[in-house]
Amino acid sequence: MAEEWVVVSDDVARVSVEDENVEDMMQPRYRENALNFIEFIKSSPTSFHAVATCKKKLLDAGFTDLSDVVSWNLQPGNKYFLCQNNSAIVAFAVGKQFVHDAKSGFKIVGVHTDSPCLKVRPISTQESQGFIQVSVQLYGGGIWHSWFDRDLTVAGRVIVEENGQSVEKLVHIPRPLLRVPNLAIHLQTADEIAAFKFSNEVHLQPVLATQLTSQIKSKLEAPTTRKSSAQSRHSPVLISLLAKAVGCKEEEIEDFDLSLVDTQPPCLLGAFEEFISSPRMDNLLSTYCAMEALIASCNGAGNGLEDETDIRIAAAFDNEEVGSESIQGAASALLPSILQRIYSTLAADSKTAVDAYAAAVRRSFMISADMAHGVHPNYAEKHQEHFRPQLQKGVVLKHNANQRYATDSIGASLIRELAAKNDIPIQEFTVKNDSPCGSTIGPLLSARTGVKTVDMGMPQLSMHSIREMCGVDDVTHQINLFKVFYSQFRDIPETLTHV
């Protein structure tokens, strides 16, 4: 007998229950984790906001904020984090039984905070046909046609002069400000409609206001006594909006890093609300899961830091979508230098630290977590028949013979065993031979640190669109996998962990 469901506001009431799988799908715990992720996305329109959100969660959980320009005083049993450019963050917890020259190592989950988007140019003033526009450049490899006819706004960081010093402030204007309008179908030829070709340079520039309205408004406002560099490079309308949002004078704005973001909030989707529709899912979902798992693994009963010999790490990098070659990216010295500094701080002397660190790397393991390609119901032929990950069916192990992913047979075997031990579903993915393959931070981090690494991720649809989609259950599956990775990985037979 088919089931009937009644959806009222944010609650789903089941009228009749016969299918046990459907009941599992609607577990409150799964729904709670999905809704918490949605709140995380709402507070994280950019990498800067994502790191700020993570920072608050870590501080609330008892982690200590470290500075990279002063000496560290690390103690076993304590928890710490460090930010880089305020768009990357590395959090770690030192096991209470950590001994630098014994059997200790690192258990790392690596993720990234950035997503493809449109970014405001350093000189963004642009006008055309009576419209004031904001000149933007493409960041990463987005599905750019999904950005047309969306209600957009700006978010990022603004550098403001305060008392003779430059101060960084976060900004996110929630109301719709911008739009990239489509061309009416009546003004296109049949070939143009079929191809839907557009110029990334010309046709993706958003509209902010009309020139006439801007001119009228400027005459009604008192002129400023001086102009900043930012005022000479950007529209007065944009500067005015930013000044009001951060609470400063227009001439006090020195510069900014702004991204365009969708104003439509993330939400649960589907007849049974079993999907999540959200911007920036790739890869803030992995970032959310990594931080949640690290915090929970340190505080949970029976799996905290009391008996831990290792150092648990969640590392969230910026700029993955453009190659990771930045001071806050995975290709930088950020993670290797932090790993070495942890050991040198905890070791008795520098000679011991060098040797102990080299041995610890060989005892370490890393999960590089980035979203995976779920099989599309309308394009199933794009997946090889044996590698078609489905939404709601578990986390995906990613393989590639050309080292686009870092997974090998040893690492995959360890993860499968860990997942099976805890009833966590695992799927597998590799691309077809006639298909291109993306990459992740996994190969970069593995090569730079020497740590054995696997690439994994939650299956999703519409990757790199302005709106992406995944399954509700998989959020919990991934959090659970990361939690047991932190707390149980050493329970796997010793012969396999020394790889």
C-alpha positions in Angstrom: 0.0 0.0 0.0 1.3 3.4 -0.9 2.0 5.8 1.9 0.5 9.3 2.3 2.4 12.2 3.7 1.2 15.5 5.1 3.7 18.4 4.9 3.0 21.2 7.3 5.5 24.1 7.5 8.9 22.6 8.5 7.4 19.3 9.8 6.7 16.1 7.9 3.9 14.0 9.5 3.7 10.3 8.4 0.1 9.1 8.1 0.8 5.4 7.7 4.0 3.4 8.0 4.7 0.1 6.2 8.0 0.7 4.5 10.9 0.4 7.0 13.3 2.1 4.6 11.1 5.2 4.4 11.0 5.4 8.2 14.8 5.2 8.3 15.0 8.0 5.7 13.0 10.3 7.9 15.0 9.7 11.1 15.0 12.9 13.1 18.8 12.7 13.5 19.3 12.8 9.7 16.9 15.7 9.3 18.5 17.6 12.2 22.0 17.3 10.6 20.6 18.5 7.3 18.9 21.5 8.8 22.1 22.4 10.8 24.0 22.3 7.5 21.4 24.6 6.0 22.0 27.1 8.8 25.8 26.8 8.2 25.3 27.7 4.5 23.1 30.7 5.4 25.9 32.1 7.6 28.7 31.3 5.0 28.1 33.1 1.8 31.9 33.3 1.2 35.1 31.6 2.3 35.6 34.4 4.8 32.2 33.9 6.4 32.7 30.1 6.4 35.9 30.4 8.3 34.3 32.9 10.7 31.4 30.4 11.3 33.8 27.6 11.9 35.9 29.7 14.2 32.8 30.5 16.4 31.8 26.8 16.5 35.4 25.8 17.6 35.6 28.5 20.2 32.2 27.4 21.6 33.6 23.9 21.8 36.7 24.9 23.8 39.3 25.2 21.1 42.1 27.8 21.5 42.8 30.3 18.8 46.5 30.3 17.9 48.6 33.0 16.3 51.2 32.0 13.8 53.5 34.9 14.8 54.0 33.9 18.4 55.4 30.8 20.1 53.0 27.9 20.7 52.5 26.2 24.1 50.7 23.0 23.1 49.6 20.4 25.7 48.2 16.8 25.2 44.5 16.7 25.7 43.9 20.3 24.4 42.3 21.6 21.2 43.5 24.4 18.9 42.9 26.1 15.6 44.8 28.5 13.3 43.4 30.7 10.5 45.2 31.8 7.3 44.0 34.9 5.4 40.7 34.3 7.3 39.6 32.1 4.4 41.4 28.9 5.5 41.3 27.3 8.9 43.1 24.3 10.4 41.7 22.8 13.7 43.5 20.1 15.7 43.2 18.2 18.9 46.1 16.6 20.7 45.4 13.2 22.2 45.9 13.0 26.0 48.1 10.0 25.5 50.2 11.6 22.8 53.9 10.7 23.0 56.0 12.2 20.2 58.5 9.4 19.9 56.1 6.4 20.3 53.0 5.4 18.2 51.5 8.8 17.6 50.6 10.2 14.2 48.0 12.4 12.4 44.4 11.7 11.4 43.5 14.4 9.0 40.3 15.4 7.1 41.1 17.9 4.4 38.4 20.0 2.7 38.1 23.4 1.0 36.0 26.5 1.6 35.6 28.1 -1.8 33.1 27.6 -4.6 32.8 28.9 -8.2 31.3 32.3 -8.3 31.4 35.8 -9.9 33.8 38.1 -8.1 33.8 41.9 -8.3 36.8 43.3 -10.2 39.4 45.7 -8.5 38.0 48.3 -10.8 34.3 47.5 -11.2 32.8 50.8 -12.5 30.7 50.0 -15.6 27.8 51.7 -17.3 25.8 50.7 -20.4 22.6 52.0 -22.0 21.5 53.9 -18.9 22.3 51.0 -16.5 24.9 51.0 -13.8 26.6 47.6 -13.7 29.2 45.9 -11.6 32.2 44.5 -13.6 32.9 41.0 -12.5 35.3 38.2 -13.3 34.8 34.5 -13.2 36.2 32.5 -10.3 36.6 28.8 -10.9 34.7 26.6 -13.4 31.1 27.4 -12.8 28.0 26.4 -14.8 27.7 30.0 -15.7 24.3 29.9 -17.5 22.8 29.0 -14.1 23.6 32.5 -12.9 21.3 34.2 -15.4 18.0 35.6 -14.0 18.9 34.9 -10.4 18.4 37.5 -7.6 22.0 38.2 -6.5 23.7 40.2 -3.8 27.3 40.7 -2.6 29.3 39.3 0.3 32.9 39.2 1.4 35.3 41.3 3.3 35.7 45.1 3.4 38.9 46.8 4.5 38.0 49.9 6.4 40.1 52.7 7.9 39.5 53.0 11.6 41.6 55.4 13.8 44.5 55.3 11.3 44.5 51.5 11.0 43.1 49.2 8.3 40.5 46.9 9.8 38.9 43.9 8.1 35.1 43.6 8.3 32.7 40.9 6.9 29.8 42.1 4.8 26.7 40.3 3.5 23.8 42.3 2.2 20.9 39.8 2.3 18.5 41.6 0.0 18.6 41.3 -3.8 20.9 43.9 -5.4 22.0 42.5 -8.8 20.8 40.5 -11.7 22.3 39.1 -14.9 19.3 39.3 -17.2 18.7 36.9 -20.0 18.0 38.1 -23.5 14.3 37.8 -24.5 13.6 34.8 -26.7 12.0 37.1 -29.3 15.4 38.8 -29.9 17.3 35.5 -30.6 17.5 33.4 -33.7 16.6 29.7 -33.6 20.3 28.8 -33.7 21.1 31.1 -30.8 18.2 29.7 -28.8 19.4 26.1 -29.4 23.0 26.8 -28.6 22.5 29.2 -25.8 26.0 30.6 -26.3 27.0 33.7 -24.4 30.2 35.7 -23.8 31.6 35.3 -20.3 33.1 38.8 -20.6 30.1 40.7 -22.0 26.9 38.8 -21.0 27.7 38.0 -17.4 28.0 41.5 -16.1 25.1 42.2 -13.6 22.8 45.2 -13.4 22.9 47.2 -10.2 20.8 50.3 -10.8 19.9 52.9 -13.4 22.0 55.9 -14.0 19.1 58.4 -13.6 18.1 57.1 -10.2 21.7 57.1 -9.1 22.2 60.7 -10.2 19.1 61.9 -8.4 20.1 60.1 -5.2 23.6 61.5 -5.3 22.3 65.1 -5.5 20.2 64.6 -2.4 23.1 63.4 -0.4 25.9 65.6 1.1 29.2 65.4 -0.8 32.1 63.7 1.0 35.1 65.8 2.0 37.6 63.4 0.4 37.6 60.3 -1.8 39.2 57.0 -1.0 41.0 54.8 -3.6 37.9 52.5 -3.6 35.6 55.4 -4.4 37.6 56.2 -7.5 37.5 52.6 -8.7 33.9 51.5 -8.0 30.4 52.8 -8.5 29.2 55.3 -5.8 26.1 53.2 -5.5 28.0 50.1 -4.5 30.3 52.0 -2.1 27.2 53.6 -0.5 25.6 50.2 0.0 28.8 48.7 1.5 29.4 51.7 3.9 25.9 51.3 5.3 26.2 47.6 5.7 29.5 47.7 7.7 28.7 50.9 9.5 31.3 53.3 8.2 31.7 56.4 6.1 32.1 55.9 2.3 35.5 57.5 2.3 36.7 55.1 5.0 36.4 52.1 2.6 39.9 51.3 1.4 39.3 48.1 -0.6 37.3 44.8 -0.5 37.0 41.2 -1.7 33.5 40.7 -2.9 31.7 37.8 -4.4 28.2 37.7 -6.0 25.9 35.2 -4.2 22.4 33.9 -4.6 19.8 35.4 -2.3 17.6 32.3 -2.4 18.2 30.5 0.9 19.0 26.7 1.0 16.1 24.4 1.8 14.9 20.8 2.0 13.4 19.6 -1.3 11.2 16.9 -2.6 7.9 15.2 -1.8 9.4 13.8 1.4 12.0 16.5 1.9 14.8 14.0 1.4 17.0 16.3 -0.7 18.9 19.5 0.1 18.9 22.3 -2.4 21.7 24.8 -1.7 24.4 27.1 -3.1 28.1 26.4 -2.4 27.4 22.7 -1.5 30.7 22.0 -3.2 32.5 22.1 -0.8 31.0 23.7 2.2 29.1 20.5 3.0 32.4 18.7 3.5 33.7 21.6 5.6 30.6 21.4 7.8 30.9 17.6 8.2 34.6 17.8 9.0 34.3 20.4 11.7 31.2 18.8 13.2 32.9 15.4 13.4 36.1 16.8 14.9 34.2 18.6 17.6 32.0 15.7 18.3 34.9 13.2 18.4 36.6 15.2 21.0 33.6 15.7 23.3 31.7 12.4 22.8 31.4 9.9 25.6 33.8 6.9 25.1 35.6 8.4 22.1 37.1 11.7 23.4 40.8 12.5 23.8 41.4 10.6 27.1 42.8 7.5 25.4 43.9 9.1 22.2 47.5 8.8 21.1 47.1 10.7 17.8 46.5 14.3 16.7 43.1 14.8 15.0 43.0 17.5 12.4 40.3 19.2 10.2 41.9 21.4 7.6 39.8 23.7 5.4 41.7 25.4 2.6 40.8 28.1 0.1 41.3 28.4 -3.6 40.8 24.8 -4.5 38.6 25.8 -7.4 41.5 27.7 -9.1 44.3 25.3 -8.4 45.2 25.7 -4.7 48.3 27.7 -5.5 48.0 30.4 -2.8 49.2 31.0 0.7 45.8 29.8 2.0 45.6 26.9 -0.5 46.3 23.2 -0.2 49.3 23.6 -2.5 51.0 25.9 0.0 53.2 25.2 3.0 50.3 25.7 5.4 49.6 22.1 6.4 53.1 20.7 6.3 54.4 23.7 8.4 51.6 23.2 10.9 52.3 19.5 11.2 56.0 20.1 11.7 55.4 22.9 14.2 53.1 20.7 16.3 55.7 18.1 16.6 58.6 20.5 17.3 56.5 22.1 20.0 55.5 18.9 21.7 59.0 17.2 21.4 61.6 17.3 24.0 64.3 18.7 21.7 64.7 19.6 18.1 66.7 16.5 17.1 64.0 14.3 18.5 61.3 16.3 16.8 62.8 15.8 13.3 63.0 12.1 13.7 59.7 11.7 15.4 57.9 13.8 12.8 59.3 11.6 10.0 58.0 8.5 11.7 54.7 10.1 12.6 54.0 10.9 8.9 54.4 7.2 8.1 51.8 6.4 10.8 49.3 9.0 9.6 46.3 8.9 7.3 44.2 11.5 5.5 40.7 11.7 4.0 40.5 14.4 1.3 36.8 15.2 1.3 35.2 16.8 -1.7 31.8 16.3 -3.3 31.3 13.4 -5.7 29.3 13.0 -8.9 26.0 11.3 -8.2 24.4 9.5 -11.1 21.9 11.8 -13.0 18.5 10.2 -13.8 18.5 11.9 -17.2 22.2 11.4 -18.0 23.0 7.9 -16.6 25.1 7.1 -19.6 27.7 9.7 -18.4 28.6 7.2 -15.6 30.3 3.8 -16.1 27.8 1.2 -15.3 29.5 -0.2 -12.2 30.2 3.3 -10.8 26.9 5.1 -10.4 26.7 6.6 -6.9 23.2 7.3 -5.8 21.9 10.1 -3.5 21.0 8.8 -0.1 23.1 5.7 -0.5 26.3 6.7 1.3 29.7 8.4 1.0 31.7 7.8 -2.2 35.3 6.5 -2.5 36.8 8.2 -5.6 39.4 6.4 -7.8 41.4 7.5 -10.8 44.3 5.6 -12.5 45.9 8.9 -13.5 46.2 10.2 -10.0 43.5 12.8 -10.2 42.4 11.3 -6.9 44.8 10.0 -4.3 43.0 6.8 -3.4 44.8 3.5 -3.8 43.9 -0.1 -2.9 45.4 0.0 0.6 43.7 3.3 1.6 40.4 2.1 0.1 40.6 -1.2 2.0 41.1 0.7 5.3 38.1 3.0 4.8 35.8 0.1 3.7 36.7 -1.9 6.8 36.2 1.1 9.1 32.8 1.9 7.4 31.7 -1.8 7.5 32.5 -2.0 11.2 30.1 0.9 11.9 27.4 0.1 9.3 28.2 3.2 7.2 27.3 2.8 3.5 30.1 3.3 1.0 29.9 3.7 -2.8 32.6 3.8 -5.4 33.3 6.1 -8.4 35.6 6.4 -11.3 35.1 8.3 -14.6 34.5 6.7 -17.9 37.6 6.5 -20.2 36.0 9.0 -22.6 35.1 11.5 -19.9 37.3 14.2 -18.3 37.9 14.0 -14.6 38.2 16.8 -12.0 40.7 16.7 -9.2 40.9 17.5 -5.5 43.3 18.6 -2.8 44.0 14.9 -2.1 47.0 14.4 -4.5 48.4 17.8 -3.6 48.3 17.2 0.2 49.5 13.6 -0.1 52.5 14.7 -2.2 53.5 17.6 0.1 53.0 15.9 3.4 53.9 12.3 2.6 50.6 11.1 4.3 48.6 8.2 2.9 45.4 9.7 1.5 42.1 8.7 0.1 39.6 10.9 -1.8 36.0 10.7 -0.8 32.8 12.8 -0.9 29.1 12.9 -0.8 27.2 12.3 -4.1 25.5 15.3 -5.5 23.8 16.6 -8.6 24.4 19.9 -10.4 28.0 20.3 -9.3 29.2 23.9 -9.8 25.8 25.2 -10.6 24.5 28.2 -8.6 22.2 25.7 -6.9 23.3 22.2 -6.1 21.5 19.1 -4.8 22.3 16.2 -2.5 20.5 13.7 -0.2 19.6 14.4 3.4 20.8 11.0 4.8 24.3 11.4 3.3 25.1 14.3 5.5 24.8 12.0 8.6 26.6 9.2 6.8 29.6 11.5 6.2 29.7 13.0 9.7 29.5 9.5 11.1 32.4 8.3 8.9 34.6 11.2 9.9 33.8 10.7 13.6 34.8 7.0 13.6 37.8 7.8 11.5 39.0 10.1 14.3 38.1 7.8 17.1 38.5 4.3 15.7 41.0 4.3 12.9 43.8 2.8 15.1 41.5 -0.2 15.8 42.1 -1.4 12.3 44.8 -4.2 12.2 48.3 -2.7 12.8 49.7 -4.5 9.8 47.5 -2.4 7.5 48.0 1.0 9.1 51.8 1.0 8.6 51.7 1.9 4.9 
